[in-house]
Amino acid sequence: MATFSAQGWGWQFAARPAPALTNISCEVNAGERVLLLGASGVGKSTLLRALAGVLGEDEGTQSGSLHINGAAPEQSRGTVGLVLQDPENQVILERVGDDVAFGCENLGVPREEIWERVDEALGLVGLHVPLSHSTSTLSGGQKQRLALAGVLAMKPEIIALDEPTANLDPAGARALKDAVTTVADATGATIVMVEHRVDLWWDFATRIIVLGAEGVLWDGAPHSLPPETASVLEASGVWLPHTQIPRAPQHRGSPVLLTAQNLCAGYPGSTQSTQPVNVNIHAGEILAITGANGAGKTALALTLGGLIPAQSGAVVASTELQTTARSSNPYAWRSRELLTRIGSVFQAPEQQFIAATVRAELSAGPRAQGLSQNEIDDRVEELLERLHLTELADAHPFTLSGGQQRRLSVGTALATKPRLLILDEPTFGQDAVTWAEMVSLLSELRAEGHGIVAITHDEAFVQAAADTVLKLGGEQ
């Protein structure tokens, strides 16, 4: 089985002023189960991509050395199977069975063996759909399972997982852990995993490697982490088991902004829809929408945000939210009318980026509102600081880490100060410090009278911030 080693390894992105990683030194033996931790943006995903040999020379430059079984990662492709942070980027083919089989076909696995591997991998990850099922109709969490199944089918010696449970409901996350444990036990594969749900994986890991700005901050077995070191790591943003979650102050008794009346939400052209939803969304309230993968949470968010039409039932804006808009149905509003009334943050942050720098991205909405340059600059500088993006103000949004992209996408919605904010997985990819800042920022908006709807699998966020919880049904 494969081992990998890094000696003073680092990576400098061509499009970023600061190095993604510097001075990383460690050696991981075959069969170890490594939990790779660190603050948001420190370079955890970059290291996984380097191990898989998919960091292109045009993206940046390497320092030090990184080897798998003594060879460069680019010469060891197939040895490492990588599950990306965003599963959308890993879906290749139109049908589930073909997508899982794709990697095996490229490795030259005999045809009769491929479909045995496909069935086995889909069963392990709990994706119980026909092989002919369309990949485009899968939910975000289902696509995460699909991506993992495609990697498992190739039977790699090292499995690199980038936040594999980020888009999964709690039951799905536990099932995925069971699947990865089964695979690791059965194959002896080396596991290297980036995760923020450390409580779930702490007993799985045999080793913790914590990355910092200057290299490895700590390296050892989970049970050997000294309390004084744990305190330092938590202060830097590293999630650890039982990290204390403060309860944000709540604000109640404000008027209704938006009402769903017997609303069934689904994507245009699809026959699938949510159960009928009846809910009032208040100013000064955080409504958390939870539920199993595939229950329709994202479709509901898009419908409430006026971005897709209701399949049946109605979305009705109050006169306070409606003001001069032509209709009480947000779907009938122009984009300019939505701009200051309902702000939406998509599940995949890169889907809403339109500018070449972080600063320009945050400026776009206020500029469309016709604000003065001084007002725009004030809003942008405040958001850059609150979202921990100041040092990346001139970077291209697509060069940011997943957690940084999520904060930027939330910032683009906050920049126009909409009365109602609809967020799909707002805490995805955040370390403990940026997570707390996000909760604080949203709590402040609630206190100012904004309404907030959050689609989330983050139980800690629900505990810390939600005033009301709406749980949708659906298959686990």
Secondary structure as the mmCIF struct_conf table of DSSP 4:
data_model
#
loop_
_struct_conf.conf_type_id
_struct_conf.id
_struct_conf.beg_label_comp_id
_struct_conf.beg_label_asym_id
_struct_conf.beg_label_seq_id
_struct_conf.end_label_comp_id
_struct_conf.end_label_asym_id
_struct_conf.end_label_seq_id
STRN STRN1 PHE A 4 PHE A 13
TURN_TY1_P TURN_TY1_P1 ALA A 14 ALA A 15
BEND BEND1 PRO A 17 ALA A 18
BEND BEND2 ALA A 20 ALA A 20
STRN STRN2 LEU A 21 VAL A 28
TURN_TY1_P TURN_TY1_P2 ALA A 30 GLY A 31
STRN STRN3 ARG A 33 GLY A 38
BEND BEND3 ALA A 39 ALA A 39
TURN_TY1_P TURN_TY1_P3 SER A 40 GLY A 41
BEND BEND4 VAL A 42 GLY A 43
HELX_RH_AL_P HELX_RH_AL_P1 LYS A 44 LEU A 51
TURN_TY1_P TURN_TY1_P4 ALA A 52 GLY A 53
TURN_TY1_P TURN_TY1_P5 GLU A 57 GLU A 59
STRN STRN4 GLY A 60 ILE A 68
TURN_TY1_P TURN_TY1_P6 ASN A 69 GLY A 70
STRN STRN5 ALA A 71 ALA A 71
HELX_RH_3T_P HELX_RH_3T_P1 PRO A 73 GLN A 75
STRN STRN6 ARG A 77 ARG A 77
TURN_TY1_P TURN_TY1_P7 GLY A 78 THR A 79
STRN STRN7 VAL A 80 VAL A 83
BEND BEND5 GLN A 85 ASP A 86
HELX_RH_3T_P HELX_RH_3T_P2 PRO A 87 GLN A 90
BEND BEND6 LEU A 93 GLU A 94
STRN STRN8 ARG A 95 ARG A 95
HELX_RH_AL_P HELX_RH_AL_P2 VAL A 96 ASN A 106
TURN_TY1_P TURN_TY1_P8 LEU A 107 GLY A 108
HELX_RH_AL_P HELX_RH_AL_P3 ARG A 111 VAL A 125
TURN_TY1_P TURN_TY1_P9 GLY A 126 GLY A 126
BEND BEND7 VAL A 129 VAL A 129
TURN_TY1_P TURN_TY1_P10 LEU A 131 SER A 132
STRN STRN9 SER A 134 SER A 134
HELX_RH_3T_P HELX_RH_3T_P3 THR A 135 THR A 137
BEND BEND8 LEU A 138 LEU A 138
HELX_RH_AL_P HELX_RH_AL_P4 GLY A 140 ALA A 153
TURN_TY1_P TURN_TY1_P11 MET A 154 MET A 154
BEND BEND9 GLU A 157 GLU A 157
STRN STRN10 ILE A 158 ASP A 162
BEND BEND10 GLU A 163 GLU A 163
TURN_TY1_P TURN_TY1_P12 PRO A 164 ASN A 167
BEND BEND11 LEU A 168 LEU A 168
HELX_RH_AL_P HELX_RH_AL_P5 PRO A 170 THR A 187
STRN STRN11 THR A 190 VAL A 194
BEND BEND12 HIS A 196 HIS A 196
HELX_RH_AL_P HELX_RH_AL_P6 VAL A 198 TRP A 201
TURN_TY1_P TURN_TY1_P13 TRP A 202 PHE A 204
BEND BEND13 THR A 206 THR A 206
STRN STRN12 ARG A 207 GLY A 212
TURN_TY1_P TURN_TY1_P14 ALA A 213 GLU A 214
STRN STRN13 GLY A 215 GLY A 220
HELX_RH_3T_P HELX_RH_3T_P4 PRO A 222 SER A 224
HELX_RH_AL_P HELX_RH_AL_P7 PRO A 227 ALA A 235
TURN_TY1_P TURN_TY1_P15 SER A 236 GLY A 237
TURN_TY1_P TURN_TY1_P16 PRO A 241 HIS A 242
HELX_LH_PP_P HELX_LH_PP_P1 PRO A 246 GLN A 250
HELX_LH_PP_P HELX_LH_PP_P2 SER A 254 PRO A 255
STRN STRN14 VAL A 256 CYS A 264
TURN_TY1_P TURN_TY1_P17 PRO A 268 GLY A 269
BEND BEND14 THR A 271 THR A 271
HELX_LH_PP_P HELX_LH_PP_P3 THR A 274 PRO A 276
STRN STRN15 VAL A 277 HIS A 282
TURN_TY1_P TURN_TY1_P18 ALA A 283 GLY A 284
STRN STRN16 GLU A 285 GLY A 291
TURN_TY1_P TURN_TY1_P19 ASN A 293 GLY A 294
BEND BEND15 ALA A 295 GLY A 296
HELX_RH_AL_P HELX_RH_AL_P8 LYS A 297 LEU A 304
TURN_TY1_P TURN_TY1_P20 GLY A 305 GLY A 306
BEND BEND16 LEU A 307 ILE A 308
BEND BEND17 GLN A 311 GLN A 311
STRN STRN17 SER A 312 ALA A 317
HELX_RH_AL_P HELX_RH_AL_P9 THR A 319 GLN A 322
TURN_TY1_P TURN_TY1_P21 THR A 323 THR A 324
BEND BEND18 ARG A 326 ARG A 326
BEND BEND19 SER A 328 ASN A 329
HELX_RH_3T_P HELX_RH_3T_P5 PRO A 330 ALA A 332
BEND BEND20 TRP A 333 TRP A 333
HELX_RH_AL_P HELX_RH_AL_P10 SER A 335 LEU A 339
TURN_TY1_P TURN_TY1_P22 THR A 340 ARG A 341
STRN STRN18 ILE A 342 VAL A 345
BEND BEND21 GLN A 347 ALA A 348
HELX_RH_3T_P HELX_RH_3T_P6 PRO A 349 GLN A 352
BEND BEND22 ALA A 355 THR A 357
HELX_RH_AL_P HELX_RH_AL_P11 VAL A 358 ALA A 368
TURN_TY1_P TURN_TY1_P23 GLN A 369 GLY A 370
HELX_RH_AL_P HELX_RH_AL_P12 GLN A 373 ARG A 386
TURN_TY1_P TURN_TY1_P24 LEU A 387 HIS A 388
HELX_RH_3T_P HELX_RH_3T_P7 THR A 390 LEU A 392
TURN_TY1_P TURN_TY1_P25 ALA A 393 ASP A 394
BEND BEND23 ALA A 395 ALA A 395
HELX_RH_3T_P HELX_RH_3T_P8 PRO A 397 THR A 399
BEND BEND24 LEU A 400 LEU A 400
HELX_RH_AL_P HELX_RH_AL_P13 GLY A 402 LEU A 414
TURN_TY1_P TURN_TY1_P26 ALA A 415 THR A 416
BEND BEND25 ARG A 419 ARG A 419
STRN STRN19 LEU A 420 ASP A 424
BEND BEND26 GLU A 425 GLU A 425
TURN_TY1_P TURN_TY1_P27 PRO A 426 GLY A 429
HELX_RH_AL_P HELX_RH_AL_P14 ALA A 432 ALA A 447
TURN_TY1_P TURN_TY1_P28 GLU A 448 GLY A 449
STRN STRN20 GLY A 451 ILE A 455
HELX_RH_AL_P HELX_RH_AL_P15 GLU A 459 ALA A 465
BEND BEND27 ASP A 467 ASP A 467
STRN STRN21 THR A 468 LEU A 472
#
